[in-house]
Amino acid sequence: MTHYDRLKRKRLGDVLVDEDLVAEDAVITALTEQQKTGRLLSDILLEDRAIDEFALARVVVEQYQAPFIDLKRYTLHKDLIEEFPAALLHNAAIVPMDRFGKQVCFACQEVPAEDIVEQLKQLAPGGAYFYVASSVEIRQALQQYAAVTEAAVPIEAVGSAGQTPALAASDLSEDTAWKELFDSANEEILQGLDEDEEPGD
């Protein structure tokens, strides 16, 4: 079983309802909009303030057992990011972080859909390994390293400043509780990862 196969076993909407983080009717409404627009469920829920940035990232880390990465403290490689279509990265809210052999590590705000992963595999034949990052930091990184025209990415998907709508970057900037939570979660997650699922193997 690949890293992605292990992650995709749960649907985000189901997890959020099961954890009592988002009301079922709010998820149903968001799913309806997702079907009409193709936007990410997490983007819709964040925009509607059905869930906040902190709770979203935490539930993805805990429920999908994917480690958290602080993109502000990570050196991104523009040449690697440019190997992937900018519109694909923006629409899926993912950032290529590093390459280990033929495998590429990505930061995401929610586990990407299977069709997105299939597109990524064309440029990462060794597979994709996913970390969780805040939506704000993902959008900022994409705005900096993978800018696209407005025609390529719906404006409602990224907000007027390349961020998730109604959420400022300063909301997460120096939150020590945020860092402590993910340091603890990452320690448990990384201890439990199988050796054949780690980048570089």
Secondary structure, DSSP 8 states (H G I E B T S, - for coil): --HHHHHTTS-HHHHHHHTTSS-HHHHHHHHHHHHHH---HHHHHHHTTSS-HHHHHHHHHHHHT--B--GGGS---HHHHTTS-HHHHHHHTEEEEEEETTEEEEEESS---HHHHHHHHTT-TT-EEEEE--HHHHHHHHHHHS---TTTS-HHHH-TTSS-TT--GGGSTT-HHHHHHHHHHHHHHHHHS-GGGSTT-
